[in-house]
Amino acid sequence: MWPELVAEFFGTMILLLFGIGSVAMAVLFGNGSIPGGSWININLGFGLGVTMGVYAAGRISGAHINPAVTLAAAAFRGFAWRKVVPYWIAQVAGAFCGAAVVFLDFRPAFLNFDPGLTKTAGVFSTFPYQGLVSAGLVDQILGTALLVFLIFAIIDDRNQAPQANLVPVLIGVIVVAIGVSFGAMNGYAINPARDFGPRLFTAIAGFKNNGLTDGEPVFWVPIVGPLIGGVIGGAVYDFGVRRFLPPAKA
């Protein structure tokens, strides 16, 4: 299992390097001259990060790089349950390290923009819109259900499956589409590792209002919501679409 865990670690780390890097660029250096430009940049950053992470890890581990995808794969695609928790640990560790590298790279800008590290934890992790935890939870369930449903549709050889080398690009496009359509209600996590690993880093690095050890404890929303949503998305695809598809060609 070690090659698979290493692949999940680096795939998730790559996702976070591009994703959080794009948020840091928008927050620390954005001037707001293009309306909505920073939000589009962030969506592109995460979408491209997912694409590159899947390219990096796909052949070895399947490139889940998301605990919700791992759970759905175990529930509906025969992925070994004994691998679920190790995959989750590797994904969270990769996300943690990705966040740490971004902070080290941008550290002078962080300390100039926010010397007390009191207002920039949101660069790394997500928070519900205006503190509406219930709305954030619904948003995470919906967004992750869409993500898993569409991933299952893309990789299903009984459906109109694309060429294998296009799958990472299309999964990245799914992530961008979810971000531009639903990203604002809870910061666009749709991935427990993507949120918890960086949030754990902010707590250790001394960021205030991090949602885990300081401020409103909202850390559970982008963990519970995506895990529920991923299972829902997988179930809806299998029982609402896949059962009507013709058998795969031999």
N, C-alpha and C positions, 0 to 999 in steps of 0.2 A: 504493500500500500504506500510505501514511502515516496516513490516517484509521483504518484497521484497527489499526495499531500503537498509535496514541493511545488507541483504544477498549480494547485489551487492557491497556494500561498503567493506565488509570483503573479498569477493571473489576477488575483484580487488586489495585490499591491499595485499593479499597473493601472487597474481601474481607478484606484484612489489617487494615484499620482496625477493622472490627467484630470480626474473629476475635481478633487479638492484644489488642485493647482489652478483650475479655471475659476473656482470661487474666490480663491485668494487674489487672483489677478483682478477680478471684478470689484472686490471690496477694497483692496489696498491701493489699487491704481486707477480704478474706474472714475471717469469724470462725468458720466451721465449725458454726454453730448449726443448720443444716439438713443432715442427712447426705446426701451426694451432691449437694447443691444447687449447689456451685461447678462440678462436672463437668457437670451439666445446663446451667448457664448458659453454660459454654464451648461446648458443643455447639450450643446455640441461637445463640450469637454467630457461630460459623462458618457455620451453616446460613443464618442471615439475611444474613450477609455475602456468601455465594455468591449468594443470591437477588437481592440489591440489585446486586451486580456484574454478574450476567447481565442484569438489566433495563437497566443503564446501557450495556452494550456490545453486547447481542445483535443489534440491528438493523444495526450497522455491521460487526462482525467475526465474528459468530457466538458471541461471548463464550465462548471456550475457557477463558480465565483459568487455565489449567493445562497445562503442557507435555505431560503424559501424554495429555490429551484431544486436543491438537494432533497428537501423533504418531499416535494411533489414527485421527483424522480423515483424516490423510494416507494411512495404510495401508489404510483400509477405506471411506472416504467421498469419495474424489476430491479432497481438499484438496491444493492445490498444494505439492509438496515444497519449492519455492524459498522458500515463506513460513514454513517450519517454524522455522528458526533465528531469523529476525527476530521471529516471535511469541514464541519462548522468551526472547529478550533483553528484549522489551517487558514480558513477564510478570514476569521476575526484577526488572527495574527498578521496576515498579509495587509489587511486594512489598517491595523494599528501602525505597522511599519511604514506604510505609504503615507499616513498622516504625519508621522515623525519626520520623514524625509522632506515633505513639503514645508513643515514648520522650520526645519533647519535651514532650508534654502531661503525662505522668506523672513527669517528671524529679524534682521534689521528693520524691514518694513513693518512687521508686526509691532515691534517695540516703539517705532516712531509713530505709528497710527494709533496704537492702543497700549501705552506703556504699562498699565496695570493689568493687562489681559482681562479686562472686565466686560468687553463687548464684542469679542471676536470668536467666541466658542462656536457660533453659528457658521463660521467658515468650514468647520470640520464636521459638524453634526446638525441634526434637524430639530425643529421646534414647531409645535402646532400654531397655526394662524391665530393671532390674538389670544393665545392660551386656550383655545377651544379643543381640549383633549379629545372629546368624543368625535368632533369633526375630523380631527387628524387621524383618528383610528379608522373611521370609515374611509377616508382618503387612501390610507395605506392598504386597506383590504382591497379596495377597488383597483388601485394602480397595480398592485402585485398580481391580482387575478387576471388583469389584462395582459401583464407581462408573461405569465406562465401559459395562459391560454394561447397566446400568439407564438411563443416559443414552441409549444407542442405542435401547433399547426405547421410551423416552418420545418421542423425536423421530422415530421411524419411522412414516411415513405409511401403511405397509402393516400396521402394528400398530394398537392402540387409541390412537392419538395424541390427546392432549388439545388444547384450544384453545391457540393459540400464546401467549396472554398468561398462561396458567397454567404454562407450561414452567419459568420461573425458580423458581416456588414449589415445584414438584415436585422439581427438582434440589436445591434447598435442603433439602427433606425427606429426600432420599437421603443427603445429607451428614450430617444429624442422625442418621439411622438407623445409618449406619456408625460414627459417633462413639460412640453409646450402646452399640453392640454390640461394637466391636472397637478402640475408641480408645486403650486404656491400654498396649498392648504396645510401641508406638513413637511415642506422642504424637500420633497422628492427623493426619499430614501429607497423605498420598494426593495430593500435589501438589508436584513438585520446586521450583517457583518459590515457593510458599508457605513452604517451609523454607529454601531456599538464599539467597533475597534477604534475609530477616531475619537469617539466620546471618551473612551477609557484613556486615550492619550491625553486629551485636554485636562482630565482630572489629575493625572500624574504630573503634567507639565505646569499646573497651577492656574489654569484658566478659571475665572469666576463664572457663575451662572451657566454651568456646563450641563445642567439637567441630570446629572448623576450624583455628584457629591455636593453640589452647591446650586441653589435656586430651585425652581419647581422641578420635581422628579419626573420628567417626561420621557426618560430613556426607554421605558418599556413599550411606548407606542410604536416606534419603528422596528420593534422586535416582534411583538405579538401580532400586529396588523399584517405585516408581510407573510408571516407563517400561516395565518388563517387564509389570507388572500391567495397564496400560492396553491393551497389544497383546493380551494374553491375553483380557481382557474383551471386546474388540472381536471377536476371532476366535471366541470361544465363542458370542457372540450371533449373528454372521452365519452360522456353520456349524452351530450347534445349535438356533437358533430361526428366524432370518429366512428361511432357505431353505425352510421349511415354510409360510410365510405366503403368502396369495394376492397377486397383483399389485395395485399401487396402482390405485385407480379414476381414470379419465381426468378 
